[in-house]
Amino acid sequence: MAGPCSLAMSAFNLSIVVPIYNEAQQVGPLARSLRVLQDEWVREIILVDGGSTDGSAEQLGKEFTLITSRKGRAAQMNAGAAHASGTWLLFLHADTQLGSSHIKAAMSHGALHHWGRFDVRLSGNHFMFAVIAWFINGRSRLTSVATGDQCLFVRRKLFQAVGGFADLALMEDVALCKRLRKRHKPLCLKKTVTTSSRRWQKYGVYKTILLMWKLRFLFWLGVSDDKLARLYRCSD
């Protein structure tokens, strides 16, 4: 007869979905971090390639499940979710570091919650990164809205019930959270994941802060995701 622990594992197993596109520079660190996640809670790790041309998909696909879809995080994550068989889904960005202890923290609350996210910190030593993370985490806790860098996790049935990620070029994570919070409050874990600050470092901390605020405000006003994506790309 199966014990309580094995029953819990079968009831709360996790499919991790990772959208990738031209991640050759991240292949080594990403593969190492994903290997760490292969524990008793994780049913499968699904990489969803959006048409990489740098060989990163082939390298990573040797160790993990690899599928393809059209380019775009929303489309790629929906494709991964459709392929998944776990009772829970966790969406992990390629440049965010997640550990097995995060998985345990999320799944140990699985019986009481339907979706959630982690607190986030930015890599790097700039003093403003801690300030930015504090505001991101506080805003998320107050609004029940999280960004993809916070590693959203959700019951697969609930994800399917709300229609998955909207087919948006940008802000697909915000749109999903707004639909999820109408049904259930999120589990806001204080356990911290680390996401890359490469964009902030490349384009400037204050310039990037202003851009992110502008994009969220325009999204709130109802500006189309295509226009928001163009503004985001124009900053590159």
C-alpha positions as CSV (number, residue, x, y, z in Angstrom):
1,M,0.0,0.0,0.0
2,A,1.3,3.5,-0.9
3,G,2.2,5.7,2.1
4,P,1.1,9.3,2.7
5,C,4.2,10.6,1.1
6,S,3.8,8.7,-2.2
7,L,0.1,9.7,-2.3
8,A,1.1,13.3,-1.9
9,M,3.6,13.0,-4.7
10,S,1.0,11.5,-7.1
11,A,-1.5,14.2,-6.2
12,F,0.9,17.2,-6.5
13,N,3.4,16.5,-9.3
14,L,4.7,19.3,-11.5
15,S,5.4,19.9,-15.1
16,I,8.0,22.7,-15.6
17,V,7.6,24.6,-18.9
18,V,10.6,26.6,-20.2
19,P,10.2,28.8,-23.3
20,I,13.5,29.2,-25.1
21,Y,14.8,31.1,-28.1
22,N,18.4,31.5,-29.1
23,E,19.8,30.8,-25.6
24,A,23.3,29.6,-26.7
25,Q,24.9,31.8,-24.1
26,Q,22.7,30.4,-21.4
27,V,22.8,26.7,-22.4
28,G,25.4,25.7,-19.7
29,P,23.8,27.5,-16.7
30,L,20.3,26.6,-17.8
31,A,21.1,22.9,-18.2
32,R,22.8,22.8,-14.8
33,S,19.9,24.5,-13.1
34,L,17.3,22.2,-14.7
35,R,19.2,19.1,-13.7
36,V,18.9,20.2,-10.1
37,L,15.1,20.4,-10.5
38,Q,14.8,16.7,-11.4
39,D,13.5,15.5,-8.1
40,E,10.5,13.5,-6.8
41,W,8.0,16.4,-7.3
42,V,8.9,17.1,-10.9
43,R,7.1,14.9,-13.4
44,E,8.8,16.4,-16.5
45,I,10.7,19.4,-17.8
46,I,9.5,20.6,-21.1
47,L,11.5,23.0,-23.2
48,V,9.5,24.9,-25.9
49,D,11.7,26.3,-28.7
50,G,10.4,29.2,-30.7
51,G,12.6,28.6,-33.7
52,S,16.2,29.0,-32.4
53,T,18.9,29.4,-35.0
54,D,21.9,29.1,-32.7
55,G,21.8,25.4,-31.9
56,S,20.7,26.0,-28.3
57,A,17.5,23.9,-28.7
58,E,19.4,20.8,-30.0
59,Q,21.9,21.0,-27.1
60,L,19.3,21.3,-24.4
61,G,16.9,18.8,-26.0
62,K,19.4,16.0,-25.4
63,E,18.6,16.0,-21.7
64,F,15.0,17.2,-21.5
65,T,11.8,17.0,-23.4
66,L,11.9,19.4,-26.4
67,I,9.0,20.5,-28.4
68,T,8.6,23.4,-30.9
69,S,6.0,26.1,-31.5
70,R,5.8,29.5,-33.1
71,K,7.9,32.2,-31.6
72,G,6.4,34.2,-28.6
73,R,6.4,33.4,-24.9
74,A,2.6,33.1,-24.7
75,A,2.4,30.7,-27.7
76,Q,5.4,28.7,-26.4
77,M,4.1,28.4,-22.9
78,N,0.7,27.4,-24.1
79,A,2.2,24.7,-26.3
80,G,4.2,23.4,-23.3
81,A,1.1,23.4,-21.1
82,A,-0.8,21.4,-23.8
83,H,2.0,18.8,-23.8
84,A,2.2,18.6,-20.0
85,S,0.8,15.8,-17.9
86,G,1.5,17.1,-14.4
87,T,-1.2,18.2,-12.0
88,W,0.6,21.5,-11.7
89,L,2.4,23.7,-14.2
90,L,5.3,26.0,-13.4
91,F,6.5,28.5,-16.1
92,L,10.2,29.2,-15.8
93,H,12.1,31.8,-17.8
94,A,15.4,30.7,-19.2
95,D,17.3,33.4,-17.3
96,T,15.6,32.8,-13.9
97,Q,17.3,30.5,-11.3
98,L,15.0,28.1,-9.5
99,G,16.0,25.4,-7.0
100,S,14.5,22.2,-5.7
101,S,13.7,23.9,-2.4
102,H,11.4,26.3,-4.4
103,I,9.5,23.3,-5.8
104,K,9.1,21.8,-2.4
105,A,7.8,25.1,-1.0
106,A,5.3,25.5,-3.7
107,M,4.0,21.9,-3.7
108,S,3.9,21.6,0.1
109,H,1.1,24.2,-0.1
110,G,-0.6,22.5,-3.0
111,A,-3.6,21.2,-1.1
112,L,-4.6,24.7,0.1
113,H,-3.9,26.9,-3.0
114,H,-4.6,27.0,-6.7
115,W,-1.8,29.2,-8.1
116,G,1.1,31.3,-6.9
117,R,4.5,32.9,-7.4
118,F,7.7,33.6,-5.6
119,D,9.4,36.8,-4.6
120,V,12.1,37.8,-7.0
121,R,15.6,39.4,-6.8
122,L,17.7,40.8,-9.6
123,S,21.2,39.5,-10.2
124,G,24.0,42.0,-10.0
125,N,25.3,44.4,-7.4
126,H,23.7,47.8,-8.3
127,F,22.0,49.1,-5.2
128,M,18.9,49.9,-7.2
129,F,18.3,46.2,-7.9
130,A,17.2,45.6,-4.3
131,V,14.9,48.6,-4.5
132,I,13.4,47.4,-7.8
133,A,12.8,43.9,-6.4
134,W,11.2,45.3,-3.2
135,F,8.7,47.3,-5.3
136,I,8.0,44.3,-7.6
137,N,7.3,42.0,-4.7
138,G,5.2,44.5,-2.8
139,R,3.1,45.5,-5.8
140,S,2.6,41.8,-6.6
141,R,1.5,41.0,-3.1
142,L,-1.0,44.0,-3.1
143,T,-2.4,43.4,-6.5
144,S,-2.3,39.6,-6.8
145,V,-0.5,40.1,-10.2
146,A,2.9,38.7,-10.9
147,T,5.4,38.7,-13.7
148,G,6.9,35.7,-15.5
149,D,10.2,36.3,-13.7
150,Q,8.5,35.3,-10.5
151,C,7.9,31.7,-11.8
152,L,4.1,31.4,-11.9
153,F,2.8,28.0,-10.9
154,V,-0.8,27.0,-11.3
155,R,-3.0,23.9,-11.2
156,R,-3.2,22.6,-14.8
157,K,-7.0,22.3,-14.6
158,L,-7.3,25.9,-13.5
159,F,-4.9,27.0,-16.2
160,Q,-7.1,25.3,-18.8
161,A,-10.3,26.6,-17.3
162,V,-9.2,30.3,-17.7
163,G,-8.0,29.6,-21.3
164,G,-4.2,29.7,-20.7
165,F,-2.1,32.6,-21.7
166,A,-3.8,35.2,-23.9
167,D,-2.1,35.4,-27.3
168,L,-0.3,38.6,-26.6
169,A,3.1,39.8,-27.7
170,L,3.7,41.3,-24.3
171,M,2.1,41.3,-20.8
172,E,0.7,37.8,-21.2
173,D,1.7,37.1,-17.6
174,V,-0.1,40.1,-16.2
175,A,-3.3,39.2,-18.2
176,L,-3.2,35.6,-16.9
177,C,-2.9,36.7,-13.3
178,K,-5.8,39.0,-13.6
179,R,-8.0,36.1,-14.8
180,L,-6.7,33.8,-12.1
181,R,-7.2,36.2,-9.2
182,K,-10.9,36.4,-10.1
183,R,-11.2,32.8,-9.1
184,H,-8.6,32.4,-6.3
185,K,-6.1,34.4,-4.3
186,P,-2.5,33.5,-5.2
187,L,0.0,32.0,-2.8
188,C,2.7,34.7,-2.5
189,L,5.8,32.9,-1.3
190,K,8.6,35.0,0.2
191,K,11.1,32.5,-1.0
192,T,13.2,34.3,-3.6
193,V,14.1,33.3,-7.1
194,T,16.9,35.2,-8.9
195,T,16.4,36.6,-12.4
196,S,18.9,38.1,-14.7
197,S,19.4,41.9,-14.6
198,R,21.1,41.8,-18.1
199,R,18.5,44.1,-19.6
200,W,18.8,46.6,-16.8
201,Q,22.6,46.5,-17.1
202,K,22.6,46.8,-20.9
203,Y,20.1,49.7,-21.3
204,G,20.5,51.5,-18.0
205,V,18.7,51.0,-14.7
206,Y,16.6,54.2,-14.7
207,K,15.8,54.1,-18.4
208,T,14.5,50.5,-18.0
209,I,12.5,51.5,-14.9
210,L,10.7,54.2,-16.8
211,L,10.1,51.9,-19.7
212,M,8.5,49.2,-17.6
213,W,6.3,51.7,-15.8
214,K,5.3,53.2,-19.2
215,L,4.4,49.8,-20.6
216,R,2.3,48.7,-17.6
217,F,0.5,52.1,-17.6
218,L,-0.3,51.8,-21.3
219,F,-1.4,48.2,-20.9
220,W,-3.8,49.4,-18.1
221,L,-5.1,52.1,-20.5
222,G,-5.9,49.4,-23.1
223,V,-3.1,50.0,-25.6
224,S,-2.7,47.0,-27.9
225,D,-0.1,44.5,-27.1
226,D,1.4,44.9,-30.6
227,K,2.1,48.5,-29.9
228,L,3.5,47.7,-26.5
229,A,5.8,45.1,-28.1
230,R,7.0,47.7,-30.6
231,L,7.9,50.1,-27.9
232,Y,9.7,47.4,-26.0
233,R,11.7,46.4,-29.1
234,C,12.5,50.0,-29.9
235,S,14.3,50.3,-26.6
236,D,16.8,47.6,-27.8
